[in-house]
Amino acid sequence: MTQIDYNNSSKACPACFKECKKINKRINNRKLSEIKTKEVPHILKVFDF
Protein backbone atom coordinates (compact mmCIF):
# COMPACT_ATOMS: atom_id res chain seq x y z
CA MET A 1 0.00 0.00 0.00
CA THR A 2 1.46 3.33 -1.04
CA GLN A 3 0.92 6.61 0.73
CA ILE A 4 -0.17 9.58 -1.40
CA ASP A 5 0.93 13.05 -0.37
CA TYR A 6 -2.15 15.06 -1.40
CA ASN A 7 -0.26 18.31 -0.78
CA ASN A 8 1.95 17.46 -3.77
CA SER A 9 -0.60 15.56 -5.84
CA SER A 10 -2.70 16.48 -8.85
CA LYS A 11 -5.49 14.38 -7.32
CA ALA A 12 -7.75 15.51 -4.51
CA CYS A 13 -8.19 13.55 -1.33
CA PRO A 14 -11.42 11.49 -1.25
CA ALA A 15 -13.21 13.92 1.08
CA CYS A 16 -12.34 16.97 -1.06
CA PHE A 17 -13.23 15.15 -4.26
CA LYS A 18 -16.66 14.32 -2.85
CA GLU A 19 -17.27 17.97 -1.90
CA CYS A 20 -16.15 19.19 -5.34
CA LYS A 21 -18.65 16.85 -6.95
CA LYS A 22 -21.40 18.35 -4.75
CA ILE A 23 -20.41 21.89 -5.78
CA ASN A 24 -20.40 20.91 -9.47
CA LYS A 25 -23.87 19.44 -9.07
CA ARG A 26 -25.13 22.65 -7.42
CA ILE A 27 -23.68 24.80 -10.21
CA ASN A 28 -25.25 22.49 -12.81
CA ASN A 29 -23.17 23.69 -15.81
CA ARG A 30 -24.23 27.32 -15.38
CA LYS A 31 -22.01 30.30 -16.07
CA LEU A 32 -20.92 32.27 -13.02
CA SER A 33 -23.02 35.20 -14.24
CA GLU A 34 -26.11 32.99 -14.08
CA ILE A 35 -25.65 32.11 -10.41
CA LYS A 36 -27.70 34.26 -8.07
CA THR A 37 -25.97 35.96 -5.16
CA LYS A 38 -28.23 34.24 -2.65
CA GLU A 39 -27.15 30.83 -4.00
CA VAL A 40 -23.43 31.37 -3.39
CA PRO A 41 -23.36 30.46 0.34
CA HIS A 42 -25.22 27.22 -0.38
CA ILE A 43 -22.99 26.36 -3.34
CA LEU A 44 -19.78 27.01 -1.44
CA LYS A 45 -20.85 25.32 1.78
CA VAL A 46 -18.45 22.41 2.04
CA PHE A 47 -17.80 19.75 4.60
CA ASP A 48 -21.26 20.10 6.11
CA PHE A 49 -21.29 17.21 8.56
C-alpha positions in Angstrom: 0.0 0.0 0.0 1.5 3.3 -1.0 0.9 6.6 0.7 -0.2 9.6 -1.4 0.9 13.0 -0.4 -2.2 15.1 -1.4 -0.3 18.3 -0.8 1.9 17.5 -3.8 -0.6 15.6 -5.8 -2.7 16.5 -8.9 -5.5 14.4 -7.3 -7.7 15.5 -4.5 -8.2 13.5 -1.3 -11.4 11.5 -1.2 -13.2 13.9 1.1 -12.3 17.0 -1.1 -13.2 15.1 -4.3 -16.7 14.3 -2.9 -17.3 18.0 -1.9 -16.1 19.2 -5.3 -18.7 16.9 -6.9 -21.4 18.4 -4.8 -20.4 21.9 -5.8 -20.4 20.9 -9.5 -23.9 19.4 -9.1 -25.1 22.6 -7.4 -23.7 24.8 -10.2 -25.2 22.5 -12.8 -23.2 23.7 -15.8 -24.2 27.3 -15.4 -22.0 30.3 -16.1 -20.9 32.3 -13.0 -23.0 35.2 -14.2 -26.1 33.0 -14.1 -25.7 32.1 -10.4 -27.7 34.3 -8.1 -26.0 36.0 -5.2 -28.2 34.2 -2.6 -27.1 30.8 -4.0 -23.4 31.4 -3.4 -23.4 30.5 0.3 -25.2 27.2 -0.4 -23.0 26.4 -3.3 -19.8 27.0 -1.4 -20.9 25.3 1.8 -18.5 22.4 2.0 -17.8 19.7 4.6 -21.3 20.1 6.1 -21.3 17.2 8.6 
